Amino acid sequence: MNKTNFGAYLNKSKSRKIYKIFDQNLKREFSYWQFRKLFKSYTRQSDVHELKVCTQNDGTIEQIWIDEANQFGVSVTWKDNSIIGFVMRPLINYDAIKNETTLKYAVPTTDCYEIFWGGDNELYNYHYLYPHQRYAIDLVIKENHKTYKNQGKVNTDYFCFGKDIIAPANGTVEKVVNGVQDNSIGSTNESQFLGNYIVIKHAENEYSLIAHLHQYSIIVNEGQNVKYGDIIGKVGNSGNSTEPHIHFQVMNDKNIEACTSLKIRFINNRELIKGDVVCGLQAE
């Protein structure tokens, strides 16, 4: 099946045609009649859908379709010509304007990264449902639609591991944690969920957080002033992280457990969502 046909099946409520292209594992999860009931209920409530995101990752393709009212969305994961993952749901919309940053920020990188999670709904961004992380973005480096070389079994296989991280704007370092061990691939450290991280104060009630850094890579100290572009550490895989990546957010308090996430205004006025590629200071 040509994947471009999926939009027509979705918008014309063709449940049987969609179910036929589910792989066998997905079909074992629920019968056609169970799927049809859920799908018909969904399409009665939603408007016409448009394809908003299409990303490739390690042999799979994810499409995200959002309806015209921005109230409903479908995520479809493909492998070859079969659907291996299917999510449809109403979308919660929060008023981002009330929680925008006053300053503008750059991504804290010196290379080109893909937004793995980011945007203003829970299909684009799994952080979105949580007030303290709502507008966070996660960044990875991909080559040929993969985040790693070789077998991807060790941290050094990952393209972003050990890459420089920079200050996203001028500010003063408020908090540094530098001694958390990097995880082996696939394992996590939920008890120290941020891993190694830096919090920088940029303005009153405006703090950036960069998390999951490489152990002992942070080269700034608490109380130190930094300027946009200063190298402050390196990408790692510490904390609640299954593979090397950058977690970046701006918040209204230096304590993530007490903060509200702020929607980041980027220096080029770009709206970053899942699948976008964004280049940092040296790559611009």
C-alpha positions as CSV (number, residue, x, y, z in Angstrom):
1,M,0.0,0.0,0.0
2,N,1.1,3.5,-0.7
3,K,1.3,5.3,2.6
4,T,-0.2,8.4,1.1
5,N,-3.5,6.6,0.8
6,F,-3.8,6.4,4.5
7,G,-5.1,10.0,4.8
8,A,-8.0,9.2,2.4
9,Y,-8.9,6.1,4.4
10,L,-8.8,8.1,7.7
11,N,-10.8,11.0,6.4
12,K,-13.4,8.8,4.7
13,S,-13.6,6.6,7.8
14,K,-12.6,3.4,6.0
15,S,-12.0,1.3,9.1
16,R,-11.8,-2.0,7.2
17,K,-9.2,-0.8,4.8
18,I,-7.1,0.5,7.7
19,Y,-7.5,-2.7,9.7
20,K,-6.3,-4.8,6.8
21,I,-2.9,-3.2,6.8
22,F,-2.4,-3.7,10.6
23,D,0.4,-6.2,11.2
24,Q,-0.5,-9.5,12.9
25,N,0.7,-8.4,16.3
26,L,-1.5,-5.4,16.2
27,K,-4.5,-7.5,15.0
28,R,-4.0,-9.8,18.0
29,E,-4.5,-6.8,20.3
30,F,-8.1,-6.3,19.2
31,S,-10.6,-7.6,16.7
32,Y,-11.8,-5.7,13.6
33,W,-15.1,-5.1,15.3
34,Q,-13.5,-3.7,18.4
35,F,-11.3,-1.4,16.2
36,R,-14.3,-0.4,14.1
37,K,-16.3,0.7,17.1
38,L,-13.4,2.9,18.5
39,F,-12.5,4.2,15.1
40,K,-16.1,5.2,14.1
41,S,-16.5,7.0,17.5
42,Y,-13.3,8.9,16.9
43,T,-14.1,10.0,13.3
44,R,-17.6,11.1,14.3
45,Q,-16.0,13.7,16.7
46,S,-13.1,14.8,14.6
47,D,-12.7,16.9,11.5
48,V,-10.7,16.4,8.3
49,H,-7.1,15.4,9.2
50,E,-3.8,16.6,7.6
51,L,-0.4,15.0,7.8
52,K,1.7,17.2,10.1
53,V,4.7,15.1,11.0
54,C,6.5,12.3,9.2
55,T,9.7,10.9,10.8
56,Q,11.9,7.9,10.1
57,N,13.7,6.0,12.8
58,D,15.6,2.8,12.5
59,G,13.5,1.1,9.9
60,T,10.1,2.6,11.0
61,I,8.1,5.6,9.8
62,E,5.8,7.6,12.1
63,Q,3.1,9.8,10.6
64,I,1.1,12.2,12.8
65,W,-2.2,13.4,11.5
66,I,-4.0,16.3,13.2
67,D,-7.6,17.4,12.4
68,E,-8.4,20.9,11.2
69,A,-9.7,22.1,14.6
70,N,-6.5,20.9,16.3
71,Q,-8.7,18.9,18.7
72,F,-7.9,15.3,17.6
73,G,-4.9,13.4,16.3
74,V,-3.7,10.0,15.0
75,S,-0.2,8.6,15.2
76,V,0.6,5.8,12.8
77,T,3.8,3.8,12.9
78,W,4.8,1.8,9.8
79,K,7.3,-0.9,9.2
80,D,7.6,-1.7,5.5
81,N,3.9,-1.6,4.3
82,S,2.2,-2.6,7.5
83,I,1.0,-0.6,10.5
84,I,2.7,-1.7,13.7
85,G,1.4,1.1,15.9
86,F,-1.8,3.1,16.0
87,V,-2.9,5.8,18.4
88,M,-5.9,8.0,18.1
89,R,-6.9,10.5,20.8
90,P,-8.4,13.9,21.6
91,L,-5.8,16.5,22.1
92,I,-5.5,18.8,25.1
93,N,-4.6,22.4,24.2
94,Y,-3.1,24.7,26.8
95,D,-2.7,28.4,26.3
96,A,1.0,28.7,25.5
97,I,0.8,32.5,25.2
98,K,0.3,32.9,29.0
99,N,3.5,30.9,29.6
100,E,6.0,32.2,27.0
101,T,9.6,33.1,27.8
102,T,10.3,36.9,27.9
103,L,13.8,36.3,26.4
104,K,14.7,34.4,23.2
105,Y,16.9,31.3,23.3
106,A,19.0,29.2,21.0
107,V,19.2,25.4,21.1
108,P,22.1,24.5,23.4
109,T,24.1,22.7,20.6
110,T,27.0,23.2,18.2
111,D,25.7,20.7,15.6
112,C,22.5,19.8,13.7
113,Y,19.9,17.9,15.7
114,E,16.5,16.4,15.2
115,I,13.6,17.2,17.6
116,F,12.7,13.7,18.9
117,W,10.0,15.1,21.2
118,G,8.7,18.6,21.0
119,G,5.6,20.6,20.2
120,D,2.2,21.6,21.7
121,N,0.3,18.4,21.9
122,E,1.0,15.0,23.4
123,L,1.5,13.2,20.0
124,Y,4.3,15.6,19.2
125,N,5.7,15.7,22.7
126,Y,5.2,13.2,25.5
127,H,6.2,15.9,28.0
128,Y,3.1,18.0,27.1
129,L,0.8,16.5,29.7
130,Y,3.1,17.4,32.6
131,P,3.1,21.1,33.7
132,H,6.7,21.1,34.9
133,Q,8.0,19.8,31.5
134,R,5.2,20.8,29.1
135,Y,7.3,22.7,26.5
136,A,10.6,20.7,26.9
137,I,12.3,19.4,23.8
138,D,14.5,16.3,23.4
139,L,17.2,16.4,20.7
140,V,19.1,13.6,18.9
141,I,21.5,13.4,16.0
142,K,20.5,11.1,13.1
143,E,22.3,9.8,10.2
144,N,20.5,7.7,7.6
145,H,17.4,7.8,9.9
146,K,19.3,6.2,12.8
147,T,20.7,7.8,16.0
148,Y,23.6,5.4,16.2
149,K,26.3,3.5,14.2
150,N,27.3,-0.1,14.5
151,Q,24.8,-2.0,16.7
152,G,23.9,0.9,19.0
153,K,24.8,-1.2,22.1
154,V,27.1,1.3,23.8
155,N,26.9,5.0,24.4
156,T,29.8,5.8,22.1
157,D,27.9,4.3,19.1
158,Y,25.4,7.3,19.4
159,F,26.2,10.2,17.1
160,C,25.4,12.9,19.8
161,F,27.3,11.3,22.7
162,G,30.1,13.5,23.9
163,K,29.1,16.4,21.6
164,D,29.5,19.9,23.1
165,I,26.6,21.6,24.8
166,I,26.5,25.4,25.0
167,A,24.7,28.1,27.0
168,P,21.4,28.9,25.2
169,A,21.5,32.5,26.4
170,N,23.5,34.8,28.8
171,G,22.9,34.0,32.4
172,T,24.3,32.8,35.8
173,V,24.7,29.1,36.7
174,E,22.3,28.2,39.5
175,K,22.7,24.5,39.9
176,V,25.2,21.8,38.7
177,V,25.0,18.1,39.2
178,N,28.0,16.4,37.6
179,G,28.7,13.0,39.2
180,V,25.9,10.7,38.0
181,Q,27.1,7.7,36.0
182,D,25.9,7.4,32.4
183,N,23.5,4.5,31.8
184,S,24.1,1.5,29.7
185,I,21.9,1.5,26.6
186,G,18.3,0.6,27.4
187,S,18.6,1.0,31.2
188,T,17.5,4.1,33.2
189,N,18.2,5.8,36.5
190,E,14.7,7.0,37.7
191,S,15.9,7.9,41.2
192,Q,18.2,10.6,39.7
193,F,15.9,11.3,36.8
194,L,17.7,14.4,35.5
195,G,21.1,12.7,35.6
196,N,23.8,15.3,35.3
197,Y,22.3,18.7,34.6
198,I,22.8,22.4,34.6
199,V,20.3,25.1,35.6
200,I,21.0,28.7,34.4
201,K,19.1,31.8,35.5
202,H,18.6,34.1,32.5
203,A,16.0,36.6,33.9
204,E,13.6,36.9,36.8
205,N,11.5,33.7,37.0
206,E,13.3,32.3,33.8
207,Y,15.7,29.4,34.1
208,S,17.0,27.0,31.5
209,L,17.5,23.3,32.3
210,I,19.8,21.0,30.3
211,A,19.7,17.4,31.4
212,H,21.2,13.9,30.9
213,L,24.7,15.2,30.4
214,H,27.9,13.0,30.3
215,Q,29.4,12.3,33.8
216,Y,32.0,14.8,34.8
217,S,31.7,16.7,31.6
218,I,30.2,19.9,33.0
219,I,32.9,22.6,33.1
220,V,31.0,25.5,34.7
221,N,30.4,26.1,38.4
222,E,27.4,27.4,40.4
223,G,27.5,31.2,40.6
224,Q,29.5,31.5,37.3
225,N,28.3,33.9,34.6
226,V,28.0,32.4,31.1
227,K,27.4,33.9,27.7
228,Y,25.4,32.5,24.8
229,G,27.6,30.0,23.0
230,D,29.9,29.2,25.9
231,I,30.7,25.5,26.1
232,I,29.3,24.2,29.4
233,G,29.3,20.4,29.1
234,K,28.8,17.4,26.8
235,V,25.9,15.2,25.8
236,G,25.5,12.1,27.8
237,N,23.0,9.4,28.8
238,S,22.5,9.9,32.6
239,G,19.3,9.9,34.6
240,N,15.9,8.7,33.2
241,S,17.3,8.3,29.7
242,T,17.5,5.1,27.5
243,E,19.9,6.5,25.0
244,P,22.1,9.7,24.6
245,H,20.2,12.9,23.9
246,I,19.7,16.4,25.2
247,H,16.7,17.4,27.3
248,F,16.2,21.2,27.1
249,Q,13.5,23.4,28.7
250,V,12.9,26.8,30.2
251,M,11.0,27.2,33.5
252,N,9.8,29.7,36.0
253,D,11.7,28.2,39.0
254,K,15.1,26.7,39.4
255,N,13.6,23.6,41.0
256,I,12.0,21.3,38.4
257,E,9.6,19.8,41.0
258,A,8.2,23.2,41.8
259,C,8.3,24.9,38.4
260,T,6.0,25.6,35.5
261,S,7.5,24.9,32.1
262,L,7.6,28.0,29.8
263,K,7.1,27.9,26.0
264,I,10.5,28.8,24.5
265,R,10.8,31.7,22.1
266,F,13.7,30.8,19.9
267,I,16.1,33.5,18.5
268,N,15.0,32.8,14.9
269,N,11.2,32.8,15.8
270,R,11.0,29.2,14.7
271,E,8.3,26.9,16.1
272,L,10.1,23.6,16.7
273,I,8.1,20.4,16.6
274,K,8.8,16.7,16.5
275,G,10.8,15.8,13.3
276,D,12.3,19.3,12.7
277,V,16.0,19.6,12.2
278,V,17.6,22.5,14.0
279,C,21.3,23.6,13.8
280,G,23.2,25.0,16.7
281,L,25.8,27.8,16.9
282,Q,28.7,26.3,14.9
283,A,26.5,24.7,12.3
284,E,24.5,27.8,11.5
